[in-house]
Amino acid sequence: MTSDPNAKYTAEDFSNTNRQRRPRWPVYGANLQRHVTHQTNQMNWAEATRRQLLQLPVLDTESKDYYTQYNANDDNERAWVPQSQSNANGSTMPIMEPDSVYTCTEEAYQTDYNEALLRDNDYSDDGSVESPQVLRYIFDANNKTAAKMVILTSYDTLSARTLQKPRHQPGDKDRLIQPSEWKSKWKGVFHTVILDDGHKVCNSLTQIHVAVARLCVKHHWFLTGTPVQNQSLDILGPLNILWPEIRKGAHLTKERIRWLGTLKGTYQDFDLLLEPDVLPTSWKCLIAADPYHVRQLLNRGNRKTINRLYRCMEQLLVLRQSTATSIPTDSNGSHLQLKSLMLPHEITTALLRMTSSEAAEYQFFHQGFIKRDYEEGLEIWLKEKEHQVDPTADLKSFPCITGPMCSMTINAVSTLLSRFHQTFTHTKV
């Protein structure tokens, strides 16, 4: 959850009731798995998120260390942009909710944060991303209320408001076109960021993970019900967010700097982490979290190399990532179980079967139409393979069976759906 070596909460706090034991390395990101009883009961998760927010110590502090400095000598718009590039004094906390649960979550937070909740409204239709007047005072270092403010925003609003992409002006031939660089005018403002539907940052092709990374926040909460990665590239989004603090956690000494100087600077450095004398808890394993190295590895065409070296990242994530089952509630160590926040429910498995008439109808349609189209498509593909210059070479094209396969799926699903409602009507839940 945090990358600060002196942080109050670490991975052991979430996985073991013994508060005296602490892991060697701090945790750089925490994944809270979401368990929703009913998909339509969105207030259930909003309530759980709100209670989790209450446990964070940043809201209980009166220290001026959480206030953000800004350039008070400038009276124009830039006066409200933080001057400091460090997030050590960050004070506010953005909650990025999906649009579908935005309204109900806001209502849930109003119960406990009636005077401390600000909603960052969606940016205007004309593309303007200027901060509204109500948000500006959170940068005021002399405003004590700023340390307890909670900013409720959405992914789209955060991306549009915090990212500014410089573009080459048309007709300006004297200036060279510079590579695009993402910038955030809220860099260093926030102390903690909580991401509902945290798996959205896994897509490295979107602006979401860029916007979160440019906030330069030390504490990240990824709330997700689908922590499993769909593809290997999904690891790049979280690593881009966590890597700056992971790099700081190496606590580089002269000896460590000397060792880093011997590296090639490519994915081939992962081979050093597979040596027997390098333990999974070694600080050297931190280089496996470098997004630049990871991207190089995943872009390799040799799958054997990827499978062999991907284990380095897996070991690192096991140490750094916590799938928390409880959260601390007070300084005495008492915990609030997440399962106590969920409504009572019971899981019932229903087996859908075809009747004899439905099975006969399905077989008739399959044998008469789908199977014939499937065999014809496969036969055409084989003939194309025979007419190649080298018949033994792999044919890069795909057999013409996509249509028949889709028809087969539709046939089976439609037949089963005709029984779906009737089956659940007679099922006791």
N, C-alpha and C positions, 0 to 999 in steps of 0.2 A: 504494500500500500504506500510505502514511502521509501525514499532513497537516503534519508538522513540517518547516519550511523547512530545518532543519539536520539532517535525517534522514540516516542512513547510506546507505539504499537509495532510489532513485527509479526513475521509469519507464525512464530510459535504461539503468540497470543491468540491467534485465530484457530489453531489446530490442537492446542493442548491447554488444559486448565492450569497447568503448572506455570505461573507467571514468572518464576525465577529463572527458568531456562530460556536462553535466547540463541538463535542460530548465528553462525559466524558472519553471514552476509545478510544485509537488510533486504526486504522485499521491495521490488520496484513497481509492482502492479498487482492489484488484487481483483480476482474475478468472483463475483457473487452470483451463483447460479439461481435462476428464477424458476419457481415452481408455481404455476397458475392453475387454480382449480377449474375455472371455466374461462374460456377465451373471451367471453363477453364481460366478465367481471374485472374490468380494468381498475376499478377503485381499490381492489384488493392489493394489487402490487403498488399502487400509489401510496396506500397507507403504510405498506412495509417500507417503502423508500423513505417516506417522511420520518418514520421512527428511526431508521438508520441514520438519517441526517441529524437527529437529535443527539446521537452519541458522539459526534465529532467534536473534539475539544476546542476547535477554533472558535466556535460560537460562544464559549464560556470565558474567553480571555478578555481581560481589560488592558492588556499590555499594549503600549504604543508601538511595539516592534512590529505589529501587524498592519501598521498604516503605511500607505504608499506615498512616496515623495513625488512631487511634480514641479514643473517649472512655473512658479507663481509670478515671475517677472514678465511673462508673455501674456498679453490680454486677448490674443486671437484664439482660434480654434485649437491650436497646438498646445495651449496651456493645460488642456485636460488630458493630454497624452503623457503617461508616466515617463519621467526622465531617467529613472533607474532601469537598468537592463537586468536586474536580479529579482527573483521572486521571493527573496527571503522575507520581505515585509508585506507580501500579498495578504489581503484581508478578506476579500469577498469570495463568494462561492457560486459559480454558475451551475445550474442543473439543466442538462440538455435532454429534453424529453422528445419522443416522437410526436408528431402533430396529432396523432389519433388520441393520445391520452393527455394532451396538453391542458385542456380545460379542467378535466376532473382532478388532475394533479395539483393545479393551481388552487382549486377549492379546498383540497386536503391540506395544503400547506398554510392556508390562511388561518387555520385554527390556532396554530402555535406561532406563526410569524406574521401576524396581522400588521405590525408596524415595521417589520424587517424584511418584507418580501417585495421585490420589484420584478415586474414582468417586462422583459425586453421584447417589445412588440416586433412583429415581422417588419422587415424593411419595406419602404414604400414601393409602389408600382413603378415609379419612374427610375428605379435603380439606385436611389440615394441610400447611402449606408452611414449617414451621420448619426452620432449618438443622440438620443433624445435628452432633453434638458434634465429629466428626473434622474438620469444615470450619471450625470457629470460629477456630482459632489462625492461620489465614492472614491475619487482620486484625491480628495482633500485630506492631507496628512493631519490636520487639526480637527477633523470631524470624527468623534468617537463612535458615532453610529455606523460609520463606514466599515468598522471592524466586524460588525455583526450583520451585515447585509447579505441577503441571498438573492442572487440573480437567476430568475427562471427564464430559460431561453430554449430555442429549438436548434437542431443541427443546421438547418438552412439559414436561420438568422445569424448564428454565430459565424458561419462561413462567409456570409455576405458582408457582415459588419467588421470582422477582424482582418479579413484578407484584402490587401490592395496590391494589384498586379500592375506594375508599370508597363506601359505600352509605347511603342514607337509612334510618334505623331505623324499623320499623313502629310506629305509635302516637305518634311524636315529632312532634306538630303544631306545636310552638313553633319548630322549626328549619326554615328554608327548604331545599328540595332544591337542592343544589349540583351543577353539572355534574361528571360523572365525570372523574377525573384519574388517569392511570396513574403509579405511583411504583415505584421500584426501590430496595430496601434494599442492593443491591450496587453502587450508583452510585459510580464512582471507584475500585473495587477492582482491576480487571483492567487489565493493560497491553496485551495482545493477545488478540484473539478470532479463532478459526479456525472457519469454518462449512462443514462438508461438506454437499453438496447445497445450495449457497448460493442456488440459484434459489428456495428456499422463502421467502425474505424478499421476493420480488417481489410476493406477494399482499398488498396493503395492507389487506385486510379481516380478516386474522388477527392474532393477538397476537405472532407471532414477531418481526416487524421492530420492534415496539414494545419488546419485551423487550431486543433487542440494542441499540437506540438508547438506552435508559435506562441501559445500562451505561457510557455515555460513554467509550468506548475510542478511543484514537487510531489503533491499527493494526488493520485488518480484512483477513482473507484469505477470499475467497469462492471455494470450491472447487466447481466445477460442470461437468457434462458437457453441459448445455443452456443456454448463455449467451444464446441467442436469445430475445427477448421475444415472448410470445404475443399481447399486446395493449399498447396505449400506456400503460395504467394500471400496467403492471408496473414502470415506472420509479420510481413513488412510494415503494415499499418501500426500495430502496437509497438514494434521495435523503434519506429521513427519517433514515437512519442516518448518512450522510456529511455532511449539511448543517451541523451545528454546527461541525465542524472546517473545512469549506470556508469558512464565514463568518469564522472566525478567520484563515484564510489570506489574507484580503484586505488585511491590514496597513493598516488605515484611517488615513489622515492627514486633516488639516483640509480639504485640497482634495477628497479622495475623499468625506469625510462631506458636504461641500457638494454634490457631484454627486449623492449618494444622496438628499439632501433634495429634489432637484428631481423625483424619480420619482413616479409616480402610485400605486405600490404594488400594481399589478395586472399581469396578463399583457401588457397593452399596452406595458409597459416593454421587452418583447423587441424592439419595432420599433427601438429605439435600437441594439441589437446588430447589426442588419442594415445599418447605415450603412457606407459604404466606409472611413471612417477608423478604424473599430473592428476591430482585428485579432483573429483567433481566440485569440491568446495574451494579449489584454488582460485586466486584472483585472476589467474591467466585465462580462466574460462570466460571472463567478461568480454573478451574480444569476439566471442561467438554471437554477441548481441549487436554487433556493428551492422546496421542495415546495408552499408555499402558492400561489406564482405558477403552478407547473406544474399543480396541481390545477384552478385556475381556467381555465387554457387548455384542458385536456382535457375539462372539463365543458361547453365551448362546443358549441353545435349546428352552428356553421358549420365545415364540414370544410376549406374553403379557408383559413380563418384558422389552423386547427390545423396543416395541412400546411406553411403558410408559416413559422410561428414554431417549429415542432417542430425545425427545422434548427438552431436555437440550442442546444438541448439535445444534439443529436447531435454537434455540433462540440465541445461541452464534454466529453462522455463520451469522445470519441476522444483528447482530450488527457489526461484524468484516469484512464482505465481501461486497464489493461495486460493483454493476453492473453499471459501469460508462457510462453515455451518453455524457459526454463532458470532455475535459481535459484542464487544465490551460495553457495559452500561455505566460503570462507575469506577472510581479509583481503587475500590476494594477487590475488584476482580470478578464480581458477579456478572453473569452473562445472560443475555436475552436470546433464547433459541429462536431461530428464524421460523421453525416449524410452528411455533406458537402464534405466529402472525397470520397463518393460513387458516381458512375456514375448514371445518371437518368435511371430509369427502371420502368416497369409496369408489374404487376402480372395478368395473365389471367388464369382462371380456365376452363379447358376443360373436359366435361363429356363424357367418353367412354361408348358406348352402343353396344350390340350385335344386329346384324340384325336377322330377323326371321329365316333365314337358319342357321346362326351360333348358335342361341339359340337351335334350334332343334338338331343340331349336338352335342352340348355340353350335352344336356339332354340324348341323346341316349348313349353317351360314359359313362356318369355318372351312368345311370340306369343299363346299361348292364355289366359294369366292376367294377367301383369303389364302388358302393353301395353294390354289391355282396361280394367283398373282405372285405369291412368294416364290414358287418354283420357276415361273417364267422369268422373274427378275434375276434370280440366281443363275439361270441358264444363259441369259444375255451377258451377264458379267463374266462367266466362264469362257464364253466365245471370244470376248474381247481379250481375255488373258491369253488364249491360244494364238491370236493373231499378233502378239507382241514379237519384237525382234528376238528377245530372250524370254521364252515361255516360263523359265524357272525363276525369273525376277519377280519381286513383289509388285503387285498391281496397286498403285497408289490410290486409285479410285475406290469408292465404296459400292458394294452390290446394290442394285436397284430394288431394295427390299424395304425402304423406309416407309413407303405408302402402305404395303401390306402389313407391316408391323404396327403402324398406327391404327389401321382398321381392326387388327386383332385385339389391340388394347381397348379400343372403343367398344368392340363387340362384347368383350368380357365384362368391362365396367358397367356398361348400360344394362346388361342382363342382371348383374348383381344389384345395381341400384334400384331395379324394379322391386327387389325384395327388401331393400334396406329399411324403409319406413315400417313395413309390416313386421319385420324381425324385432326392431327396437320397441314397437308398440307392445309386443308380448313379452318384453324383457323387463324383469323387475330390477330396478336400480335402487 
